[in-house]
Amino acid sequence: GITISADSVSVDLMGFELRGAAGSLSGVFINGALRAHVQNGTIRGWGQDGVNGNNGGACVIEKLRAGNNGRDGIAINSGSQVRQCVVSGNGRVGILTSNDVEVDDCIAGANTSHGIQVGTGSNVRRSLASGNGGSGIACARGAGRSP
């Protein structure tokens, strides 16, 4: 789909959809970049992740719908924020984070594994996770979970 390899890049999908195909990689791949901002659209049907930000950090992912991806809907690294996202029907975790990530106002349902899985020092606020194959919200030891 889209690879982000430079710092401080903003991608506004403007309501459009990035649709993958069988055998594809990730819809958005954040490759070593810091402070990427991805927003306002749908990312679905990718062979791997909807958003793969495991190699980035301090990113903002907001107002995305990530569904029916082969692995995780949204996977993001430390110091990032995931806001107002809906993830459903993904092959593994809906929202998967590393440590020190804020997840706010998100909905996760019908994912094969956990709806939302966060690392140490992370917080999940005002979010709903229901009907997933694993836990609704899975926290590493030391992660916070707020209503």
N, C-alpha and C positions, 0 to 999 in steps of 0.2 A: 504494500500500500504506500505509505508515506514513511520515510526515514528522516529523523531529526538528528543531525550530528553537530550542530552548532548551539552555543548557549543562547538563552533568552529568545528563542523562536516561539511565535504564537501561531497556532493553526485554528482558524475559525471555520468549521464546516458549514456554517450558515444554514443549518437545518437539513443539509444533504446527507446521503448515506454512502459510506465506503463499504462495498459488498465484496466479500472474498469468494473464492471458489475452492473446490476440492484440491488439496495439495498445496494451497497457498501458505505463506508465512503469516506474519502479523499485520493487522490493519494499520497500526501506527507503531513504529519501532523507535524508541528514544535511545540512541546509540552514544552513550557517554556524555550527553548534553546535560547542562544544568539549567534550571529555571524555564523549562519548556511549559507552554500553556496550550492545552488542547481542549476545545469546547464546541458545544452546540451542534450535535449531529448524532447519527447512528452508525455504529461499526458492527457489522454482523457477517457471519458465515465464513470467517477466516480459519484456515487450517490450524493455526497456533492461537495466539492471543488477539483479542480486540485491540488493546493497548498494551504493549510490552515496554515498560519503563524500568526494568530491572537494572539497566546500565546507566540510568540517569539519576537525578536527585533534585530536590527542592522544586518539584514540578507542581503545576495546578492542572487537575483534570476535572472539568465541570460540565454539567448539563449534557452528558453523553448517555446514549442508550447502547449497551454492548450486549449482544445476544447471539446465541447459537454459534459461538466460536469453539474450535476444537479443544483448546486448553482453557485459559482464564479469560474472563471478560476484561478486567483491568488488573494488571500487575504493575506495582509502582514501588520505587525505592525510597529511601530515607528522606525526611524533611519535606515531604510532599503533602498536598491536600487533594482529597477527592470529595467533590461537592455536587449534590443534586444529580446523581447518576442513577440509572436503572439498569441492572444487569440480570439477565435471565437466560436459562437454557444453555449455559456454557458447559463444556466438557469436564472442567475441574471446578475451580473456585470462581465465584462471581467477582469479588474484589479481594485481591491478595496484596498485602503490603509488607514491606520490610519494617524496620524500627522507626519510631518517631514520626508517624504519619497521622494526619487528622482525616477522619471520614465523617462527613456531615450530610444529613438529609438525603440519604441514599436508600434504595430499595433493591433487594436481592432475592430472587425466587427461582425455583426449578433448576438450580445449578446442580451438577452431578455430585460435587463435594460440598464444602461449606459455602454459605452465602457470602459471608464477609470473614476473612481471616487476617488478623493484624499482628504485628510484631511488638516487641517490648517498647514501652514508652508511647504507644499509639493510643488514640482515643476514637471512639465511635459514639456519635451523638445524633439523636433524632432520626434514627435509621430503622428500617424494618427488614427482617430477613425471615422468610417463611417458605416451607415446602421444598427445601434443599435436601440433597442426599445425605449430607453430614449435619454439623451444627449450623444453626442460623448464624450466630456470631461466635467465632472461635478466637480466643485471645491467648497470646503467649504470656507466660508468667511476667508480671510487671506491667502489662498493658491495662489501660483504664477503659471502662465502659460506662458511659453516662446516658441518662434518659434523654 
